[in-house]
Amino acid sequence: MNHTRLVFPFRRYQVQPVWRGDKPQRGRYREFTQCDADVVGSYSLMNDVEFALIYDDVFRRLGLGGYELRINSRKILSALAIACNASDQLITITTAIDKLDKISIEKVKEELFEKGLTGQQVGIIEQYVTINGNNQEKIDQLIALMGNTEDARLGLQEIQQILQYTAGKNIVVDFTLARGLNYYTGIIYEAKAPAGIGSRVRRAVVFLLVLSIILGVVLSLAQRTIGVSVFEWGKLKSFSGIFKSQPYPHLLVPRPGASDGQTPFSTYYLVKPFKFGLDAETASRLDGKSVSLMGTLIYRGNQTMIEVADNSIRSANGLGRVLATGQAGSPVNLGPQRLIGEIVDSKCYLGVMNPGALNTHRACAIRCISGGIPPVLLVRQTNGAALYFLLVSRDGKPVNKQVLNLVAEPVEITGEVERQGELLILRAEPTTYRRVRG
């Protein structure tokens, strides 16, 4: 969109997570963090000089001054194929050369023979990959081997110019560097870590792993018992009952044989999969109606919830008359209460995530509550038992958006408590909620 406003040559860099598109080899990660530096709109070799200096600056700042930046030129690899009279075999030749750091020269020669190259061609390649010495000695040997080809001359000019402008840096000419030909068009780079860095990294990883285990044990011992919670993931069950939309969508399921004084209904919160509550339109349309649905059970203690399967709610007949007879019962006012507890999202706490007591995963809980999952005040009594209060405004409306900045923190709430079947509901304006400082 902004290409017409760019000034060329255009330079940019970014650091971000990336993923390999191919199957990762042993010891390589599919996901890793990568820093990209790019120049667009210029053919100047000074761009490659700048890249070499960027490598040097970064590695020295990281304390890896003993690194080596190995360089080669795609033009020199093309010259090798020309010198072998095998220009059409460039990829075959470079693929074999690229394996030299993993297999012996004899194995590389065997592979080249298997690909159809002649003894003379393989001999030239062997002379090429055995070039050694310091940078100038390597250049002299390459000139003697195939300096009469135009590609070799141009490739050596590129390498010599980079060496000229990076004098004193850890630049090493390596003619066996032969990877990335599908994206390198000029200079090929490969950084090599200082000797011994691998063992230091392994020791650091082991130390951090042991430390994380110790910290995990310490933290787990410091947690209060979180209780038993269950999410019957993958087990769809059918439920029938009366749909109620207020204060949050829930299902009243008749209890067969309930006697006087017992709650005639079991109460189940209703939520959608992932981090969403039921939408308001569905809840309003079905309020007070008999329904059947499919879902997955979530529960902790006497608190139960159903994760409703998509498009599974159906109108049913036969239960609606129960409400008309008053068997569902009216809310019972328990009077004003001052409660101290922690605001949690009911879905995660009841069993989906099973967070530790008073250490709810704040970011996850905020996403759930903002998505419509009913917020609950978790209150721990002195005997260790937990009480759960659905949070609503003084006039009984949902308060999801108003409580987000207080999630997973100790709060004090004063309001009217009422019992509706098995639900305890706390009516209070969120503006009156007060943080409790430890």
Protein Blocks (a to p, Z undefined) as FASTA:
>chain_A
ZZmmpccddddddddddddfbdcdehiafbdcddddddehiabfklmmmmmmmmmmmmmm
nopambccddddfklmmmmmmmnopmklmmmmmmmmmmmmmmcfklmmmmmmmnopafkl
mmmmmmmmmggcdfklmmmmmmmmmmmpmklmmmmmmmmmmmmmmghiacdcdfkbcghk
lmpcbbccdddddehklmmmmmmmmmmmmmmmmmmmmmmmmpccebjadddehiacdddd
dddfbfbdcdddddehiaehiafbdcdddddehjbdcdfklmmmmgoiacddddddddeh
jbccddddehkaccdehjlmmmmnopnopaddebjaddddddddfklmnomnopaehiac
fklmmmmmmnopacddddddfkopacddddddfkopafklmmmmmgoiacddddddddeh
jaccddddfklpccddZZ
